[in-house]
């Protein structure tokens, strides 16, 4: 699978979870906890494969997009810390929904920038064969992704 297509599929999966969260009622604490746990798992894996495989390849193929890569890593940093806080937060805590809302806003902004601005540029720079190679590499790497958001490299900076 094409690496950009794989990342976009991940984006769709997470957006679907966000919509489920938004539709859940105010007192659907157990359901919201379950959705948040899936979001944490999906985004931890996604940021892991982007940082370990996709971003380095993107910087190599399109050095002039370095600033976009660096900004994306900083956005990951914020998201990963929010995920780590959500992981331990009781869904009945008054901050739970607010924290999840801010997380969703951050992720949606990040996805929009990647998909509208960066990915089209990278598709041209990388070509189909390289993107297919990366897709296979990222798919395999998903199995090695850490469970903890704070184990993703950008969480440390």
N, C-alpha and C positions, 0 to 999 in steps of 0.2 A: 504493500500500500504506500502511496505517495505520502511523504512526511507531513506536508501541509494539510493534506486531507485528513490524516490521522489527528493532527492537532485540532482541526476544525470539528471533527467528530467529538473529541473530548469537550470542546467548548459547548457543543449542542447538548451533550449529556448533562453538563453542569447547569446550563440554562434551564433545562427541563426540571432539574431538582430545585432550582431557585423558584420556578413557577409553582411547584408543588408546595414549597414552603410558604409562599405568599398566599396560596389558596387555603392552607390549613387554618383552622379557627384560632382565635386568641387563646383558648385553653387547651389546645391540642398538643400538650407538652410532650407526650410520649412520641407522637408522630413527628413533631419538629426535631426532637432529639435524634430520631432515626434518620431523618433527612439530613440533618447537620452532620451526622457521622459519615454518611455517604459522600457529602460534599467535601469533608475533610480528607477522606480517603482519595477521592477523585483528584482534587486539586493538589494534594501532596505528590501523588504519582505524576501528574501532569507537569508541575513545576520542576520536578526531579529530572524528567526526560528532556524537557526544554533546556535546562541548564547544563546537564551532562553531555547532551548530544547535539540538539538542534542549534542553540545559540552559538556554540563554538564553530559549527559548520557554517552558520550564517555569516559570522564575522569574517571567516576565511573567504567565503565566496563573494561577499559584498562588503569589503572593508569600510566603504563610505556610509554604511548603516550602523556603524559602531555605537553612535549615540542612542539609537533606538534600542539596541541590545542592552546597553547599560541602564537605560531608563526602565526597560522591562524587568531587569534583575532587581532594581530598586522597588518596583511595584510588587514583585514577588516577595521581597523582604517584608513589606507591610502586610500582605495577605497571609503569609506563613505565620507571623506573630498573632494575627487575629484568629487564624485557625487553631493555633495552640491554646489560645485563651478560650475559644468556644469548646474545645475538646473537654475542658475541665469545668465548664460552667453549667450549672443546673438550669434546665430549660424553663423552670418556673421563676428563675431570677429575672428581675425587671429589666436587666441589661441584655438578656439573651437575644430578644427580637431586634433590639437596636443594633447590637453588634453584628448580627446576621445581615441586617439591612445595609450597614456600612460596608460589610464584606462584599455583598452583592453589587453595590455601586462601584466599588473598586475593581472587581473582577470584570464587570460589564464594560467599564472604561478601557481596561487593559485589552480585552478581547476585541473591542471595536478598533483600537489603534493597530493591533496586530493584523487583523483581517482586512482592514481598509487600506492601511498605509504600507505596512512592512511586508506582508506575505506576497502581494503582487510583485513587488520589487525583487524579493528573494526567489520567486518562481522563475523570473527571467534570468537571474544571475546563476541559479543552480542547475536548471534543466531537469528533465524528467528522470534520467537515469540516477542522478545524484539524489534526487528527492525520494525515489523508490528505495534506494540503498538506506537512506536515513530513516525512512518509514519502518523498514524491517528491523533496523537497529533499535529504534525507539520502542517498537512493539515488544521486542525481546527484553529490553531494559525495564519495562514496566514491572516485570516479575521481581526485579531486584530493588525496586523503590522502597524507601524506608516507610514505616508506619507513622513515624513522628514528623510533623511539619518542621520542627526545629532541626531535623537531620538533613534537610535540604541546604546546600551550600549557602545560598543567599540569606538564609535566616541569621547567619552569624555576623554579617557585616553591619 
